[in-house]
Amino acid sequence: MWSAPPSCECPQSHGEGNFDPKGLVLHSDNGKPMRASTFIATLQWLGVIPSFSRPHVSDDNPYSEALFRTLKHTPAYPRLPFDSLAGARRWMTRFAAWYNGEHRHSAIRYVTPDERHYGRERDILARRQRLYERARQANPERWTGATRNWTPVQTVTLNPTGVSALPNT
């Protein structure tokens, strides 16, 4: 029988007979903490099967990987562990507000998710296009080709059709 540690907030519906710990799989990246022998031993002791991401496999989630990389590399990332669950939640709330409202994402032409979600993306990208065109006209010698593509990205997908996965390495 599996029992949650006192700090774990699990739904009460996970009582005995409702879930099999031998069927649990923890999907993670290939980072050092996730491959540490004590962590692997703890997973095995709990009956959790470790699963690691594979390079160049299209079923892995590049969006969540990009999110976690941004999270871990932001200057605001804490150097020390959080003092409490409440402290971790406060930090994540601030991070999520920054990530969605201020951080510009390259996959959506350097607008924020909020700008895209709330329909401000087209105006922002049109202004950028006009700015680049004016800069190119004012200083044509600085431009060797076309300006950056500021056309709004229509659809963002995890596994677009017609794109084959790279072979496993």
N, C-alpha and C positions, 0 to 999 in steps of 0.2 A: 504494500500500500504506500502511496506517495503522500507526503505531507509537506505543506508549504512552510517556509521559514516564517517567523512572526512578522517580518516586514513585508512579506509578499501580499499583494492585494489580488487575490484570485476570486472569480465568481464562485459562489457557494454551490453552483450546480455541478462542480467537479468532485462530487463525492465518490465514495468507493463504488466501483462498477461502471462509472461514467467515462473514465478514460484510462487507457493502458499506458503506463510510463515506458514500456518496451517499444511502443510505437512512436514515441516522441523523437523528433529530429530537430537539432539546432543547426540552422544554416548560418554560416558566418564567413567572413573574409579569411584571408591567409595571414592575418596579422599575428605578431608574436604573442600577444596575450591570449588569443584564441587557440594557439598551438602549444601553449605551455603545458608541460607534463602534469602539473598539479590540476590545471583546469580540465584536461582530458580525463584524468583519473576521477575527478569529481563527477564529470558527465557520465562516465562509465558506472560509477557507484550509484548514480541516480537512475541508471537505465536509459539515459538519453544518448541517441546516436549522433555523433558529430558529423557535419557535412560542410565541406569547404568549397568556396567558389573556385571555378576553374578558369584559367585564362582563355579568352577568345571564345567563350561558349555563350551563345545567344540567349540561353534561358536564364542566365544570371541577370540581375536587375541593375543596369548601369545608372539609373536615376537614383536609387537608394545608395549605391556605392558613391556616386558623386556628392550626394547630400552628406554622407558620413565623412568623406574626405574634407569637404568644406567645413564641417563641424569641427573636426580634429585639427585643422590647420588655421582656424580663425584666431587672430591675436587674443580674443577674449576667452579662448578655451582655458579652463582652470588648470593650474599646475598641480594642484592637490585634489584629492577626492572631496566630494561634497560632504558637508557636515551632517546633512539629513536629507530625507526624501523631499521634504518641502523646499530645501535649498536647491536641489537638483531640478525640481519642477519650475521654480522661479527662473533659474538660469535657462532652461529649455524654452520657457515661454518667451523670454527676451530674445533668444536665438531665433526662434521660429518667426517672431515679428520682424527681425532684421532680415532673415533669409527670404521671406515672402514680400516684404515691403521696401527693402532698400538694396539688397544684393541683386545685381544684374546678371542674368543667365545667358551664356553664349548660345545655347541651343534655341533660344527664342529671341535672337537678335539683340541681346543686351537690354532687354526690358525686365522688369521684375515680374514674378508670378502674379502679384496683385494688379499691376498695370494691365497684364494680359487678361486676367479674370474679370476685371471690372470694365473692360472695353476701351481702355485708354491707349492701347498698343498702337493702333493705326495712326492716330494723331502724332504720337511721339515719333514713330518711324518715318512718317511723312516729313516732319520738321527736320529730322536728321538727314533725310535724302536731300532736301532743299539746301541745308547747310553745306553738305558735301559738294553739291553741284556748284554752289557759289564759290566755295574754296577752290574747286578745280578750275573754274572760269577765271578767278583772280590770279591763280598761280599755276598755269598749265604745265610749266616745266617740272613741277614737283610730282606730277602724275604720269605714270608709265602705262596705266591701263584704266579700266573702268573704276568707278567708285565702289565702295562696299555695297553689298546687296542689303537694302533696308526693307525689302518686301516682307510683310508679316508671314511668319511660318503658319501654314494652314493647319497641319495636323502633326502632333508630336506623338510618336508611337515607340513602344519598347522594342518590338521586333518587326520593323517594316517589311512588307512583302517584297520579294524580289532582291532582298539583300541576303546573301548567303553568309553563314557563320564562317569565321576563319578556322582552319584546322586546329585541333588540339596540339599544344606544344609541350 
